[in-house]
């Protein structure tokens, strides 16, 4: 995602790319919890009720993991734009 000519969010949908903590597409919710512990913040997706898992790595940077049936189906990293549910403003 680009806002005002700056990359503010990068999304990953394909297996194989992992975070520094070893989490990627297909990882289980248990693996997310093991990797991030109490830094993991769960919220419900307003459209389908599935969990969205946030990990803030600094005040204005983080990762988000969209889960379906307990597994990561896609993930994104970046600034506050990771909170955009539809990937847009």
C-alpha positions in Angstrom: 0.0 0.0 0.0 1.3 3.4 -0.9 0.0 6.7 0.7 1.5 10.0 -0.4 4.3 8.3 -2.4 5.4 6.2 0.6 5.1 2.5 1.2 3.1 2.1 4.4 2.0 -1.5 4.2 3.3 -4.7 2.7 1.0 -7.7 2.4 2.0 -11.4 2.0 -0.4 -14.0 0.7 2.0 -16.8 -0.5 3.6 -19.4 1.8 7.3 -19.3 2.2 7.9 -15.8 3.6 8.3 -15.8 7.3 8.7 -13.1 10.0 11.9 -13.0 12.0 10.0 -15.0 14.6 9.3 -17.8 12.1 5.6 -17.1 11.5 4.1 -17.2 8.0 1.1 -18.2 5.9 -0.3 -21.4 7.3 1.1 -20.9 10.8 -1.4 -21.8 13.6 -2.8 -19.5 16.2 -0.8 -21.6 18.8 2.4 -20.8 16.8 1.5 -17.1 16.8 1.0 -17.1 20.5 4.2 -19.0 21.1 6.2 -16.5 18.9 4.6 -13.3 20.2 3.1 -14.1 23.6 1.4 -11.2 25.4 2.4 -8.8 22.6 -0.3 -10.5 20.4 -3.5 -8.5 20.4 -6.6 -10.1 19.0 -9.5 -8.2 17.4 -12.5 -9.5 15.4 -12.7 -8.7 11.7 -15.9 -6.7 11.2 -16.8 -8.6 8.1 -16.4 -12.2 8.8 -15.8 -12.4 12.6 -12.4 -14.2 12.2 -9.6 -13.0 14.4 -7.1 -10.4 13.3 -3.9 -10.6 15.4 -1.8 -7.5 15.8 1.8 -7.3 17.1 3.2 -3.8 17.6 7.0 -3.8 17.2 7.3 -0.1 18.0 5.0 2.9 18.7 4.0 3.1 15.0 5.1 -0.1 13.3 3.8 -3.6 13.5 2.6 -6.8 12.0 -1.0 -8.1 11.4 -2.0 -11.7 10.9 -5.5 -12.5 9.5 -6.5 -16.0 10.6 -9.1 -18.4 9.3 -10.0 -21.5 11.2 -7.0 -21.0 13.4 -4.4 -20.6 10.7 -2.7 -17.5 9.2 -4.3 -16.8 5.7 -2.4 -13.6 5.1 -0.2 -11.1 6.9 1.0 -7.6 6.5 3.6 -5.3 8.0 4.0 -1.6 8.2 2.7 1.5 10.0 -0.7 2.4 11.2 -2.1 1.3 7.8 -2.0 -2.3 9.0 -5.2 -1.4 10.8 -7.1 -0.9 7.5 -9.4 -3.9 7.3 -10.0 -3.7 3.6 -6.5 -2.6 2.8 -7.7 0.9 1.9 -8.5 4.2 3.6 
